[in-house]
């Protein structure tokens, strides 16, 4: 008993330096578990204004290390706080961060410091962040194309855990992360009208244990996105998305996961471009930012400027990034333990061709996506839509241990593509619950070749019989399904 009493006294004397005097101290506090900074010591308080809380949070971030917000309550913020290297923010239970328009609408609650100069930040952790949008939404401000309420651009070794976001409206994404390496996102609940997690180019990521009730995409894998929806191009590769649920919202577009590829060409005199198009010129990538009217412009003056925007031949060019790559694709990604309740096409592999975006420039190198793996995918609603809709070049899809209702794989033909390469599709140990005639593959792409194999299939629907629709392509099948069974 005497030993326990000594430990308790020691903890009381070391939790905060101001404990004895009753005065706050802005030095680092200590516990038996190490050192931390109490954000309250800088004035970050539930009773504070959004302006003061933003300044206080910035002061805590500037100190670095581990920053703790322990007092339950709603903390208003009225601007962006910039987080740097080797910094962790831990929000305790009952802590809510609410956007406030005291100084007008703003975009990011938290943004890494290096984002402004495209300089990598390292080793950042956010734990327990609960964001309420409060109808304060400004799609872009500091960086063109970066739209997250919480955003990171140029970051390595980032961990986001126990994240909550509610009240998304039609402009901003909850989490937006672009140009990254080694990303872990775990335990998220996101609700609202826009994208939940929006990823641009990056390497090595895992998204685990998520609940999404989003009108737009729950998880967007979009390294080749709209010019206004990512600040850089590149590949997005080597990822796992697991144990996630897609719950219906009263407003639905998008997908559970939209997977977008892009490709562009070198600039040449007389090239015709429109809004969203990209070109490689003078060691840089430039993109067209124009009115949303599908107008086609002819470029005679080569863009060579180093930053910002310039109007040449009535074309508003944006210097997008310093690079000479020509494609942006998603590859080597596994989806597993996904529970789908929304009535929409859950997985969309696509290129845009509309007034908002133009993903593929005719004649460019093919942006081939995949391989992609779908494991233990469960369709819970009676969703009579494709499981996967594909309008980009894709090399292979694998579907394993999944439960399908009236769902199929669909190949579409996007504008500007001449001919797609072959795609290999395999179904292993899947359960098919459809009754009567069932379509496994539907092809709407001229000249498309698809190779399909099914093994270990379980048919539960009455009078089940599978078929494929070749359209103007060719589908070669090796199957154990009734209607398609081969020796």
N, C-alpha and C positions, 0 to 999 in steps of 0.2 A: 504493500500500500504506500509506504514511504517513497519507494522508487517511482511509482506512477505519479505521485504528487509532484515530485521534482521535474518530471517530464512535462506535466501540464503547466507548471510555472514557467519553465524555459520557453515553451511555445508562446505563451502569452507575452513574454518579454521580447520575443523576436519576430512576431508577426508584422508589426509596423514600428518603425523607429519613433514615431510620435505617440506611442501608447501611453507612456508614463506622463508626458506633459499634456497630452490631449490635443496637441497641435499637429496638423498634417505635415508630412515631410516628403519632399520631392525626390529624395534619394531612393535607391533601390531597396525594397524591403526584402527580408529573408525569412524563409521557413525551413523546416526540417528537410524539405524537398528541393531547396535551391533558391535562387534569387528571382524576383519578379518586380515589375513596375505596376503600381496601382494607378489606373487611369483617373480615378477620382482625385488623386493628389494634384493632377493638372487641371482640375475643374470639369472633368467629364462626368456629368451628373444628370439624373432624371429630371431635376428641376431646372436645368440649364436651358438657355435658348439654343436653337440650331446653330447659330453663328458661333457662340461661345464653345459649344460642344465640338464643332469641327476644328476650331483652333486647339482645343485641349487634346483631342485625339491625335492631331498632327504633332503636338509637342511630345506626346507619349511615343508615337512612332519614331520620332527623331532620336529619342533615347535608345531605341532598339531593344533587343532581348525579348523577354516574355512580358507581355502587357495583359493585365487581368482587369476585367469589368465584372465585379462580383455582386453589386447591389441590384436586386431586381427592380425593374421599372422600364418605362419607355424613354429612350434617349433620342431626342430630336437632333438631326444633323442637317445643315443647310449648304453643304458644299463637299468637295472631295478631299479626303485625307490620303496622303501618299505614303506607302509602306516600302521599306527598303530591305536590304540583305539581313539574313540571320535574325528575323523578327517573327514573333508569334503573338497572335491576339486570341485570348481565351475569354469568351463571354459565358457567364454562369447561367444557371437556370432562371428563367423569368426575365432575362435581359432582352429587350427588343430595340432595334435600331430603326427609327422612322424618318423617312425623308420629309423635309420641311421646306416650303418655298418662301422663306423669309426674305431671301435675296433673289427670288425668281427660280424658275426650274433649272435643274442641273442634271448631269448624266450619271457620274460615278460616285458612289459612296466611298469606295476604296479602289485605288489604282496604284500599281507599283511605280516607283520613282523612275525606273529606267525606261518606262513606256514612252516617255516624252522624247527621249534621245535614241530610242531603239538600242538600248544597252541592257544586257541581261542582268536581272536580279536573281539571287540565289537563296534557297533555304528559307521559305516563307510558309507559315502555317496559320490558318484561320480555323478556330474551333468554336462551335456554338453560336455562330452568327445567325440572327433571326431578323430578316429585313422586311419591313412593311413599306410598300411603294407610296401609299397615301396619295395616289394620283399625281405624283411629282415625276414626270416622265419627259426627258429630252433625249431623243435618239442619239444625237452626236453633238460633241462640243470640242473637247480637247484634241481628239485624234479622229480624223475622218475614217469612218467605218467601224469604230469600236463603240459598242452599244450596250455593254453590260452595266447593270446597277453595281455589280462587283466585277471588276475587269482586270485582266493581266495581259500584258503584251511584252514579249521578250522576258521569259522567266524560266528558271530551271529549279527543279526540286520544290514543287508547290504541293501543299496538302490542304484540302478543305474538308472539314469533318463536322457533322451535325449541323448542316446548313438548312435554313428555312427561308422561304420567300413567299409572300402572299400579295395579291393585288396587282399583278402584272397587267398593264394595259397594252395598247397596240404598237408601241414604239420600241421599247427596250427589252433586252433579254435579262434574265436573272443573273446568270454567270456567263461571261464571255472571255474566253482564253484563246490567245492567238500567238503563234511562234513560241513554242514551249518544248521542254524536255522533262520527262519524269513527273507526271501529274497523277495525284491520287485524290479522288472525290468520293466520300463515303457518308452514307446516312443523310439523304436529302429529301425534303418535301417541298415541292414548288407548285404554286397554283396561280392561274391567271390566263391572260389572253395571248401572251407572246411566248417565245422560246424559253424553255427552262435552262438547258445547258447548251451553249453554242461554241463549238470548237473549230478554230481555224487550223492552220498547219501545225504539226507537232509530232513528237516521237515518244512512245512509251506512256500509256495512260491506262487508268482503271477507274471506272465509275461503278460504284456498288451501293446496293440497298437504297434505291430511290423510289419515291412515289410522285407521280406527275399527273396533274390535272390542268393541262395547258391547252388552250384553244389552238395555238400553233405548235410547232415541233417540240416534243419533249426533250429530245437530244438531237441536235443538228450537228452532223459531221460534214463540214462544208469548207474544205481547204480551197475550193474554187468558187467562191460565193459572189453575190452581188457586190458591186463596187462600194456600195454604202453599208455593207454588212460584214466586212472583214478588212482589216488594214493591210494584209499581205497575202500573197499566194504561197503555195508549197504543198508537199505531201503530208497527209495525216496517217500515221502508221503505227502498228504494233500496239493494239489496244484490246481491252476486255470491258464489256458492259454487262453487268450481272445483277440478278435479283432485283428487278425493277418492275413496277406496275404502271400501266397506262390507264387512267380513270377518265370516264367521259366528262367533258365540260359542256355547258349549254351552247358554246360556240366552238365549232371545230373546222379547222382547215389543216394543212400540213400533215404531219405523220408522227408516229412514235419516234422514228429516226429517219431523217432525210439525209441522204448521202450524195453529195454533189461533186461532180468533176468538171474541170474546165481545161481548155487548150487554146493557144493563141499563136500568132505568127510573127515573123520579123516585119518591121516597118519597111515599106518600099514606096517610091513616089507614085501617087495616084491611088493608093489603097483606100478602099471604101470602109468606113467604120460607122458605128452607131453607139448609143449609150451603153456603157458597160464593157465594150470591146477593149482588149488589151493588145499591145504590141511590144516587142523587144526592140530597143533602139539605143545605141551608144552605151551598152553595158547596163541598161536600166529597163524596167518595165513601166510603161505609161498606160493609163486607162482613160477612156472618154467619160466625162461627166456632163451629160446633156439633158435637155428636156425629155420628159417621158412621152414622146410622141412617135417613136419608131423612125425618126428622120435619119436618113443615110447621108453622111458627109464624105467628101473626097479630100484626102490629105495629100498636099503637095510639099509642105514644109516639114522637115524631119524634126520631131521633138528631141532636144538634147539638153534641156535645162536640168539643173541639179536637184531642185526641190520645189515644193509648192505646186502651183498651177500656172498655166500659160495658155492664151488663146492664139491659135495658129490656124489660118484658113477657116475662121469661124468655128473651129473645134476647140472646146475647152478640155485641155489635157491635164491630167493629174499625174505627177511623178509618184508612182505607186511604191516601188522598191528598187533597190540596187541589186540586180540579179539578171541572169540570162536564161532562166528555166523557161520551158514552153508548155508544161502541163502541171496540173494539180489534181491529185487523186487520193482516194482512201484505199488502204490495203492492209491486209493482215489484221483484221478485226474480228473478234468473237463476241457474239451476243448469246448469253445463256441465262436460263431461269428468268424468262420474261413473261409477264402475265398481262394479256391484252384484253381490255374491256371496252375500249372506244370503238365506235363504228367508223373506221377509216382505214385506208391502206397503211399498215403499220411501218413497212420498210420501203422506202422509195429511193432507187438509184437513178439519178436524173441529171440532165443538163437543162438550163433555162434557155428559152428563146421567146422572149416577150418584151414588152416595153420597159420593164423594170430591170431585166438582166439578159445578157447574151453570153452564154457560157462557152460555146464552141464556135471557133471561126473556121468556116469551111476550108478544107484543105490542110488544116493543122495536123500535127501528130496526134494519133488517137490516145485519149486519156483513159487507159485501161484500168478499171477498178478491180479489187479483189486480190487474193481470195478472201471471201467472207464466210463465216461460219455461224449458224443459228442452231443452238442447242437447248433443248427443253423449252421450246416456245409453246405457250398454251393460249389458244384462242378461246376466250371465255364467252364473249358475246356471240350471237348468231350473225356474224359479220360476213355478208356475202360479197366480199371484196378480195382482191388479190392479197396474198401474204406479202409478196415482194413484187414490186413493179419496177421494171428496168428499162431505161432509155439511154443509158450510157454504155460504152463498151465494158464488158465484165468477163473475166476469165473463168471464175468458178465460184459456185455456191454449194455449201454443204448444210443440209438440214438433218438434225439428229434428235431422236428421242422427243419428238414434238407431237402436239395434239392439234389437229386441223379439223375445222368444220367444213364450210363451203368456201375454201380458200385455195388459191392456186398461185403459180409463178407466171408472171405476165411480161412479155417482151414487147416494148413499143419502139417506134422509130422517130427520133427527135429530128427537128429541122437541121439542115446543114451536114448531117452525116450521110455518106454515100453507102457504105457497107460496113456492117459490124463484124468483128471477129467471132470465132466459135466461143460458145459458153458451155461449160460442163456443170451439170446439176446432179447432186446425189441426195437421196432420201434414205436414211438408215434408222430402223427401229421406230418408225413413226406410226401414230394412230390416226386413222381416217374415219371420222364420224358422220360423213355425209351419207344421205340415203339416195338410192337410185343412181342416175348417171352423174358422174363427177368428172370435171375437167382438171387435170393435173398441170398441164402447161398450155398457155395460150400465146401464140405468136402473131404479132401485128407488124413485124419488121421484114421488109422485102429482102430475100436472099439470106436470111439468118439461118445459121446452123446451130442446133442445140443437141447436146448429148446428155441423156437422162438415164440414171440407174436408181432403182429402188430395191432395198433388201430388208428383210425382217419386218415387213409391214403388217399392221393389224387393222382389219376392216371390221368396224362395228355397226355401220349403217345397214339398214335393210335394203336388199337388192342392189348393193353397191357395185358399180362398174365404172372403171376409170377410162379416160380417153385423153388424147392430146389434140390440139388444134394447130396444124402446121401453118396455116395461112399461106403466104407466098415464100415460105422458107422450108427448111427440112428439120425434122425432129427424129433423132434416132434413139430408140428406147430399149433398155434391158430392165425388165420389171417382174416383180412377183405379185402385182396387183391384178385383181380380176378385171378383165377387159384389155389389159395390156400385157398379160403374162406371157413371158417368153421362156423357151426351154433352156 
